[in-house]
């Protein structure tokens, strides 16, 4: 296996980790409007992800940086062609971070309500837009002989990509719902389990259609196996949720996301951005990669840094592992 193949796999792992981790905190952000009945319950939901949401976003920064360094042509084409949706995601992530930090800085109800509304929308929109973006990457876009995107933003809003957006939105919301059931106590925990069944069934139908469509267009034996794992784990997650096994349900919903993302990258390889105008104009792991020397240096850095990052993030989750409820929410001090 060549180094550019190794880095394609590593970038796939980074995106998979990002969607697994950021997926549930996007889902919790959506639940601040769908599940919480009052301000105290919104505070419970926000506190479940308060210690970890910013660490989850590190995976996005690492995935973007690794793409820039390992596949600069892919990075350039992706960020120029998908400029508007990626800019929208970036703005949402910035506003979302500000909302988490500033929401409790003032006691006025209108101030807190506005920031809570911001958390909801800046969780929902990226959850949808990431699916649209990856749907277009897998499906292919209009690249010319110079590997430049020659379409418009409206070309990105095709049925396949929009379905991909609905899949990520519902899957992330389901992932966040079972995470909420795992991390809370009391009435909100029970309502999260009931909502997880409804959201999970919708996600299962949408995901099945999207993954079968993907398999029919460009799948092979490996992607079919990943599809089977995704479907089986989602069904098992729904069953575990109904049985009150929140830990298993969360783990299995995470396996669903991992398998689904793995399937997309399996159908994509060896391309990184297929061209719908001419297959010869597609970006591949070969023509989009950096020099072998650059990839070698990056590999050694990754070998040293990756275990340290994983250990630190794992420790963070261990420290903040306990369940919380309304009784744990202190009165605000201003």
Secondary structure, DSSP 4 states (H G I P E B T S, - for coil): --HHHHHHHHHHHHHHHHHHHHHHHHHHHHHHHHT--SHHHHHHHHHHHHTTHHHHHHHHHHHHHHHHHH-HHHHHHHHHHTHHHHHHHHHHHHHHHHHHHHTTSS--HHHHHHHHHHHHHHHHHHHHHHHHHHHHHHH-B-B-TTS-B-S-GGGG--HHHHHHHHHHHHHHHHHHHHHHHHHB-SHHHHHHHHHHHHHHHHHHHHHHHHHHHHHHHH--HHHHHHHHHHHHHHHHHHHHHHTT-HHHHHHHHHHHHHHHHHHHHHHHTTEEE-BSS-GGG-EETTTT---HHHHHHHHHHHHHHHHHHHHHHHHHHHHT-S-B-GGG-PPP--
